[in-house]
C-alpha cells in the first residue's frame, strides 16, 4: 500500500508585541495548531513566516513576513503548496482577507484555517462570509482593547497614579510603600512608583520658567543652557533620538514650559492616538497611527497633587498666558506659507560648510545658517545668514539655460555621458570619510576658539563631536548627490551662479 503524498505547507504566524508576550512561546503554540491541522492530510510545515511586533491593522503588503509570503507565492519553485494560519484573527483585520485570498488562489496556493477544519474553498460563499466575519471581529477586538486601555488610564490618572514611561525632565522615579494593586505583581514585590524632584535637573526647570517670565525667548534660553553644558532631556535616561540627544532647542524649552505636570498633578489625555489612511485614494494601503493633541478641556488632571511641584501655579499660568502658540486645535498660528523648500539639503554655507535650512521670512522662503553656539567664538562667521530662495533659483535657471543652449549643448551632453561611464570608484562610506577628514582642521579651529572663549575643553569636544556627526539620512543624501555631481558643463563651463549672490547678513545684537 503506497503512502499518500506529503502536502508541503508554509505557516504564517504573528506575535502582536514583543513586550507583552514571548515571540518564541507564541510561535510554539501557533505552530502546534498549524501542525495538528494539516497532519490528517499528510501535511508538513516546510516554511515559517513570523511577523513580530507588527500590528494587525497593517495590510499584508506592509508587513515584513506577510509581504514575503505574497512574493514567494508568485514563485513556482517556492517549495510549498498550502498556507496554514493558526488564528485568522491574528492574520486578517477588516477586509484584508478579500485582498489576500484572491492572490493566493491565483497562484494556486491553498489556505488552511482551524475554524473551517481545513482548506478554505474559493468557490464557497459561506467560507468567504465566515473569513470576512473573522476580519471584522479582529478589528472590533483591537478597538475594544484601545477603548478599555484609554478609559483605564484616565481613571488611574485621575487617582494620581504614575502610568509608566520616562519621568519628565526635572524629576526621577522612586518606589513608594504602596504595593501594586494587582495581586500577582504585589506578590512579586512590585510597588507603585511616583516622581520626586531630581537634584540635578529640577533647578534647571525652575530657571527655565524664570528666564521666560523675564522676557527671554525659547532659543535664547536653549542657547544659554547649551553653552553652560547643562544636560538636556535627551541626555537623561534612554536616548529617544540619537541625532537630538544632548542638544537644547527652542522646542524642548517650550515643551517644558507648557507641561502641567510641573504643578505636581498627574495629567492624562493630552494626546490621543488615531488611525489615518496612508493614502486616502487607496484605502487598501492601510492606515498609519499618529498622536494628536487634544483640547485642554479633554485632559484629565488628578484631583490632588501627587508629587512635589517644581513651579507655583501663579508663575505657570503667567508663563503660559504669554505663549500664544500653545499646542491644541485652533490655537496654533498658521504658517505664513506652505513649508516647502525646493533646495532643501542642497545648499551649504560658504563660511562654515554646514547645510543651510529653510525658513519663511516676510512670507518668502529663505535659506539660513545660524551661528549662535559658543564654539563659533572668535570666528568670523556671521550670527545669521539668510538668502532668498527666488534669487538662487533665478541664478540657477540662467546657468542651466547656458548649459543647454546651442553653443554648450554638445559639450554638456558629452560631459554627462563621460561622467556616467566613469562612475564612482569609491563607496559612499569612503567618500563620507574623506569629506569629514577635509573638514577636520576647521572643526579643530572651532574647538580651540571655544576653549579660548572660556568653555571647558571636555564640553567643547563633546559639542563638536555631536554636531559633526552625520545621520543615515544625510549619508543617503550624500550618496545620491555624489552620483549627480558629475561635471555637466562644457570644456569651459560657465561660472557657478551662486558665487554672484550676496546673502543678507543680519547684524549681531
C-alpha positions in Angstrom: 0.0 0.0 0.0 1.6 3.3 -1.1 1.7 6.2 1.3 -0.2 9.4 0.4 1.9 12.3 -0.9 3.2 14.8 1.5 1.4 18.2 1.5 4.1 20.8 1.8 2.8 23.8 3.8 4.0 27.2 4.9 2.8 28.6 8.2 2.2 32.3 8.8 2.1 33.4 12.4 2.1 36.8 14.1 3.1 38.0 17.5 1.4 41.3 18.3 4.1 42.8 20.6 7.5 41.8 21.8 6.9 43.3 25.2 3.6 41.6 26.2 4.4 38.0 25.2 7.4 35.9 24.3 7.7 35.6 20.5 9.1 32.1 20.9 6.2 30.9 23.1 3.7 32.5 20.7 5.5 30.8 17.7 5.5 27.5 19.5 1.7 27.3 20.2 0.7 28.7 16.8 2.9 26.1 15.0 1.4 23.4 17.2 -2.1 24.3 16.0 -1.0 24.5 12.4 0.8 21.2 12.5 -2.2 19.4 14.0 -4.5 20.9 11.4 -2.6 19.6 8.4 -1.4 16.3 9.9 -4.5 14.3 8.8 -3.8 15.3 5.2 -0.2 14.3 5.4 0.8 17.9 5.7 4.2 19.1 6.8 5.4 22.6 7.7 8.4 23.3 5.5 8.5 27.2 5.8 7.6 29.6 8.6 6.8 33.3 8.2 6.8 35.0 11.6 5.9 38.7 11.9 6.9 40.1 15.4 5.7 43.4 16.9 3.5 44.2 13.8 0.0 45.4 14.2 -2.8 43.6 12.5 -4.0 46.9 11.0 -1.1 46.9 8.6 -2.0 45.3 5.3 0.0 42.3 4.2 2.0 44.3 1.7 3.4 46.4 4.5 4.2 43.6 6.9 7.8 42.2 6.5 7.0 38.5 6.6 3.5 38.6 5.2 4.7 40.6 2.2 7.4 37.8 1.7 4.6 35.3 1.7 2.9 37.1 -1.3 6.3 37.4 -3.1 7.1 33.7 -2.6 3.6 32.7 -3.6 4.3 34.1 -7.1 7.4 31.9 -7.3 6.6 28.5 -9.0 9.6 27.0 -7.2 8.6 28.1 -3.7 8.6 24.6 -2.3 5.1 24.6 -0.7 1.5 24.5 -2.0 -0.6 25.5 1.0 -0.5 28.3 3.6 -1.6 27.5 7.1 -2.8 30.2 9.6 -3.4 29.1 13.2 -5.5 32.0 14.1 -7.3 34.1 11.4 -7.9 37.0 13.8 -4.2 37.5 14.1 -3.6 37.4 10.3 -6.6 39.4 9.0 -8.3 42.6 10.1 -11.2 44.3 8.5 -11.3 43.5 4.8 -7.8 42.2 4.4 -8.9 38.6 3.6 -10.7 39.8 0.5 -7.4 41.4 -0.7 -5.1 38.5 0.1 -7.1 35.4 -0.7 -7.6 36.1 -4.4 -3.8 36.5 -4.8 -3.1 33.1 -3.1 -5.8 31.5 -5.3 -4.4 33.0 -8.4 -1.0 31.3 -7.8 -2.6 28.0 -6.8 -1.9 28.3 -3.0 -4.4 26.7 -0.7 -5.4 28.5 2.6 -6.0 26.3 5.7 -7.5 27.6 8.9 -8.7 25.7 12.0 -12.1 27.3 12.2 -13.0 25.6 8.9 -11.3 22.4 9.8 -9.0 22.6 6.8 -8.9 24.3 3.4 -10.8 27.4 2.5 -12.9 26.8 -0.6 -12.6 29.7 -3.0 -16.0 28.8 -4.5 -17.9 28.7 -1.2 -19.8 31.8 -0.3 -20.1 30.6 3.2 -16.4 30.3 3.6 -15.8 33.8 2.3 -18.5 35.2 4.6 -17.0 33.4 7.6 -13.5 34.6 6.9 -14.8 38.2 6.4 -16.5 37.9 9.8 -13.2 36.9 11.4 -11.6 40.1 10.0 -14.5 42.2 11.4 -14.2 40.6 14.8 -10.4 41.2 14.8 -10.8 44.9 14.0 -13.5 45.2 16.7 -11.3 43.5 19.3 -8.5 45.9 18.7 -10.8 48.9 19.0 -12.3 47.4 22.2 -8.9 47.0 23.7 -7.9 50.6 22.8 -11.1 51.9 24.5 -10.6 49.9 27.6 -6.9 50.9 27.9 -7.7 54.6 27.3 -10.5 54.6 29.9 -8.4 52.7 32.5 -5.6 55.3 32.0 -8.0 58.2 32.5 -9.3 56.6 35.7 -5.8 55.8 37.1 -4.6 59.3 36.1 -7.5 61.0 38.0 -6.4 59.0 41.0 -2.9 60.3 40.7 -1.2 57.0 39.8 2.0 57.1 37.7 1.3 55.3 34.5 4.8 54.4 33.4 7.2 55.8 30.8 10.1 58.2 31.2 9.9 60.7 34.0 9.6 64.3 33.0 12.8 66.3 32.9 13.4 67.6 36.4 12.0 64.5 38.1 13.2 61.0 38.8 11.2 57.8 39.6 11.2 56.1 43.0 9.2 53.2 44.5 6.5 54.1 47.1 5.5 52.0 50.0 2.2 51.1 48.4 2.1 47.5 46.9 0.8 47.2 43.3 -3.0 46.8 43.1 -2.7 43.6 41.0 -2.2 40.7 43.4 0.3 38.9 41.2 2.6 41.9 40.9 2.2 42.7 44.6 3.3 39.1 45.5 6.4 39.6 43.3 7.3 42.7 45.4 6.4 45.3 42.8 5.2 48.6 44.2 3.6 51.7 42.8 6.1 54.4 41.6 6.0 58.2 41.8 8.1 61.2 40.9 10.4 63.2 43.1 12.4 66.3 42.1 15.8 65.4 40.7 18.5 67.5 42.5 20.5 68.0 39.3 17.8 68.9 36.8 14.9 70.3 38.9 16.7 73.7 39.4 17.2 73.9 35.6 13.4 73.6 35.1 12.7 76.3 37.6 15.3 78.5 35.9 13.7 78.0 32.5 10.4 79.3 33.9 12.0 82.3 35.5 14.0 83.2 32.4 10.9 83.0 30.2 9.0 85.0 32.7 11.7 87.7 32.5 11.1 88.0 28.7 13.8 85.7 27.4 12.7 83.6 24.3 12.9 79.9 23.7 16.0 79.9 21.6 17.9 82.3 23.8 17.1 80.0 26.8 18.2 77.0 24.9 21.4 78.7 23.7 22.3 79.7 27.3 21.7 76.2 28.7 23.7 74.6 25.9 26.6 77.0 26.3 26.7 76.2 30.0 26.8 72.5 29.4 23.6 71.6 31.2 22.3 68.1 30.3 19.3 68.2 28.0 16.2 65.9 28.3 17.8 63.8 25.6 20.8 63.1 27.8 18.7 61.9 30.7 17.7 58.2 30.6 17.4 56.2 27.4 18.1 58.0 24.1 15.0 58.6 22.1 16.6 60.1 19.0 20.3 59.8 18.5 20.5 63.0 16.5 18.8 65.1 19.1 20.3 63.6 22.3 22.3 66.2 24.2 21.2 69.3 22.3 19.0 72.0 23.7 16.5 73.5 21.3 13.7 76.0 21.4 11.0 73.3 21.0 12.4 71.5 24.0 12.2 74.6 26.2 8.6 75.2 25.0 7.6 71.7 25.8 8.8 72.1 29.4 7.0 75.5 29.8 3.7 74.1 28.7 3.7 70.8 30.7 1.2 71.0 33.6 2.9 68.1 35.4 5.3 70.6 36.9 2.4 71.8 39.0 2.5 68.4 40.8 -0.6 66.9 39.2 -0.8 63.8 37.0 -2.2 64.7 33.6 -3.6 62.1 31.2 -5.2 62.6 27.7 -3.1 65.4 26.4 -2.6 63.4 23.2 -4.8 60.7 21.5 -3.6 58.2 19.0 -5.7 57.9 15.9 -5.5 55.7 12.8 -5.3 57.7 9.5 -5.4 56.4 5.9 -1.9 56.2 4.5 -3.3 57.2 1.1 -6.9 58.5 1.0 -7.2 57.4 -2.6 -6.1 53.9 -1.8 -7.7 52.6 1.4 -6.2 49.1 0.7 -2.8 50.6 1.6 -3.9 50.6 5.2 -3.6 53.1 8.0 -0.9 54.8 10.0 -1.2 55.7 13.7 -0.5 59.3 14.8 -0.7 61.2 18.0 -3.0 64.2 18.0 -3.1 67.0 20.6 -6.4 67.2 22.4 -8.3 70.3 23.6 -7.4 71.2 27.1 -10.9 70.6 28.4 -10.5 66.9 27.5 -7.4 66.5 29.7 -7.7 64.6 32.9 -5.9 66.0 35.9 -5.5 64.3 39.3 -7.8 65.6 42.0 -4.9 66.2 44.4 -1.2 66.8 43.9 0.6 63.5 43.6 4.2 64.7 43.6 6.1 67.9 44.6 5.6 70.8 42.2 8.6 72.4 40.6 6.9 75.7 39.9 4.0 77.5 41.6 0.6 77.9 39.8 0.9 81.7 39.5 4.2 81.5 37.6 3.0 78.6 35.4 -0.2 80.5 34.4 1.7 83.7 33.9 4.2 82.0 31.6 1.5 80.1 29.6 -0.6 83.3 29.1 2.4 84.6 27.2 2.6 81.6 25.0 0.2 82.2 22.1 1.2 79.1 20.2 0.2 76.5 22.8 -0.4 73.2 21.2 -4.1 72.4 20.6 -6.8 72.8 18.0 -7.5 76.3 16.9 -4.6 77.9 18.9 -1.6 77.4 16.7 -1.0 80.3 14.3 -1.0 79.0 10.7 2.2 79.1 8.7 2.7 82.2 6.5 3.3 79.9 3.5 3.4 76.2 3.0 6.7 74.9 4.3 8.3 73.5 1.2 11.8 74.4 0.1 12.9 73.1 -3.3 16.6 73.3 -2.5 16.4 71.7 1.0 19.5 69.8 1.8 21.4 71.1 -1.3 22.9 74.4 0.0 25.9 74.8 2.2 27.2 77.9 4.0 30.4 79.3 2.5 31.6 80.4 5.9 31.3 77.1 7.8 30.4 74.4 5.3 27.2 73.4 7.2 23.9 72.7 5.4 21.6 75.7 5.3 18.0 75.1 6.5 14.8 76.5 5.0 12.9 79.3 6.8 10.0 81.6 6.0 10.8 85.2 6.5 8.5 88.0 5.5 6.2 85.4 3.8 9.0 84.3 1.5 11.2 81.1 1.6 14.8 81.7 2.6 17.8 79.5 3.4 19.6 80.3 6.7 22.7 79.4 8.6 22.7 80.3 12.3 25.9 80.6 14.4 24.6 81.1 17.9 26.7 78.4 19.5 29.7 79.1 21.7 32.0 77.1 19.5 31.8 79.9 17.0 33.5 82.3 19.4 36.5 84.2 17.9 35.4 83.2 14.4 34.3 85.4 11.5 31.0 83.6 11.0 28.0 86.0 10.8 25.4 85.5 13.5 22.7 84.8 10.9 23.0 84.5 7.2 19.9 84.4 5.0 19.5 84.0 1.2 16.1 84.3 -0.5 15.2 81.2 -2.5 13.9 83.1 -5.6 17.3 84.8 -6.0 19.1 81.4 -6.0 16.5 79.8 -8.4 16.8 82.7 -10.8 20.6 82.3 -10.9 20.4 78.5 -11.3 17.9 78.8 -14.1 20.2 81.2 -16.0 23.1 78.8 -15.5 21.1 75.8 -16.7 20.0 77.7 -19.7 23.6 78.4 -20.6 24.5 74.7 -20.3 21.6 73.8 -22.6 21.9 76.5 -25.3 23.2 75.7 -28.8 26.8 76.7 -28.0 27.2 74.5 -25.0 24.7 71.7 -25.6 27.1 69.2 -27.2 29.8 69.7 -24.6 27.2 69.3 -21.8 25.9 66.0 -23.2 29.5 64.7 -23.6 30.3 65.6 -20.0 27.2 63.8 -18.7 27.9 60.7 -20.7 31.5 60.7 -19.7 30.5 61.0 -16.0 28.0 58.1 -16.3 30.7 55.9 -17.9 33.3 56.7 -15.3 31.1 56.1 -12.4 32.3 56.4 -8.8 35.2 54.1 -7.9 34.8 54.6 -4.1 31.8 53.5 -2.0 29.7 56.2 -0.2 31.3 55.4 3.2 34.7 56.2 1.9 33.6 59.5 0.3 31.9 60.5 3.5 35.0 59.8 5.5 37.1 61.9 3.0 34.7 64.8 3.4 34.9 64.5 7.2 38.7 64.4 7.1 38.7 67.5 4.9 36.7 69.5 7.4 38.7 68.3 10.4 41.1 71.3 10.5 38.1 73.7 10.6 36.5 71.7 13.4 39.7 71.7 15.5 40.0 75.5 15.0 36.5 75.9 16.4 37.2 73.7 19.4 40.3 75.8 20.1 38.3 79.0 19.7 35.7 77.8 22.1 38.3 76.9 24.7 39.9 80.3 24.4 36.5 81.8 24.9 36.2 80.1 28.3 34.4 76.9 27.6 35.5 73.7 29.3 37.6 71.6 27.0 35.6 68.4 27.6 32.3 70.2 26.9 33.7 71.8 23.7 34.9 68.5 22.4 31.6 66.8 23.2 29.6 69.6 21.5 31.7 69.4 18.3 31.6 65.6 18.2 27.8 65.7 18.4 27.3 68.5 15.9 29.7 67.0 13.4 28.1 63.5 13.4 26.4 62.6 10.1 23.0 60.9 10.3 22.0 58.0 8.0 19.6 60.3 6.1 22.5 62.7 5.5 24.7 59.9 4.3 21.9 58.8 1.9 21.6 62.3 0.5 25.3 62.5 0.1 25.4 59.2 -1.8 22.6 60.3 -4.0 24.2 63.7 -4.6 27.6 62.2 -5.4 26.1 60.4 -8.4 24.7 63.6 -9.8 27.5 66.0 -9.1 29.4 64.9 -12.2 30.8 67.7 -14.4 27.9 68.7 -16.6 29.5 71.8 -18.1 31.4 72.2 -21.4 35.2 72.4 -21.5 34.9 76.0 -20.4 31.9 75.8 -18.1 30.1 79.0 -17.1 30.9 80.2 -13.6 28.7 78.8 -10.8 25.8 81.3 -10.4 25.8 81.1 -6.6 29.1 83.0 -6.3 27.4 86.1 -7.5 24.6 86.1 -4.9 25.2 88.3 -1.8 23.5 86.9 1.3 21.6 89.0 3.7 23.7 89.2 6.9 21.7 90.1 10.0 23.8 92.3 12.3 24.8 91.0 15.7 22.5 92.2 18.5 
